[in-house]
Amino acid sequence: GAVVSQHPSRVICKSGTSVKIECRSLDFQATTMFWYRQFPKQSLMLMATSNEGSKATYEQGVEKDKFLINHASLTLSTLTVTSAHPEDSSFYICSARSIGSSYNEQFFGPGTRLTVL
Amino acid sequence: SQQGEEDPQALSIQEGENATMNCSYKTSINNLQWYRQNSGRGLVHLILIRSNEREKHSGRLRVTLDTSKKSSSLLITASRAADTASYFCATDKNTGTASKLTFGTGTRLQVTL
């Protein structure tokens, strides 16, 4: 089946630094990737939709200058959390939508646990 | 918020019993999907049911959809300890390239031996 990887799986950083998270589709091409955020024991909240070669579409309430998204190729999207603060600590999950899927199926990465000290 | 509600929030059963989780949503949909998430891990797609379908089966899973009530249920039969996880429903109200998922609040299932 389709595999999506995320790197790193865990990251701890100091407040004020920036952190980049990579999302890769390993065996398929994805024109669209999605970035979600999940707080402990809560559901996934969509942050933004990332389209290859164009600007990301952010959900209401998500700061685009805070969460920079780059989708440079059909297999890679990156999320950069700029000037991270403790309240940004969360589990970040990406998904990739397979081209040609009959219902635009999304495949999810394993997630990245971000802890900001 | 467009987020759906799931019920119950937590469910604890013994191995061999059936587990039923319910999901309610707010808008009309194209399809509804169920996902499983082990603690601290990514999501695994379980099953998709289209808006014109009423019931679907996959192994020990049975999903129903009632679009008039805007609700769905997931039944896991003959549960196993390995079924312990969080289960989320996700609705997709759009089609094509505009498709995106809205997740429910989730049910945490604990299956004990």
Interface residues (C-beta under 8 A of the other chain):
Chain A: V4 Q6 T31 T32 F34 Y36 K41 Q42 S43 L44 M45 L46 T49 F91 I93 S95 R97 Y103 N104 E105 Q106 F107 F108 G109 P110 G111 R113
Chain B: Q3 N30 N31 Y35 G40 R41 G42 L43 V44 H45 L48 R50 F88 D92 T95 G96 T97 S99 K100 L101 T102 F103 G104 T105 G106 R108
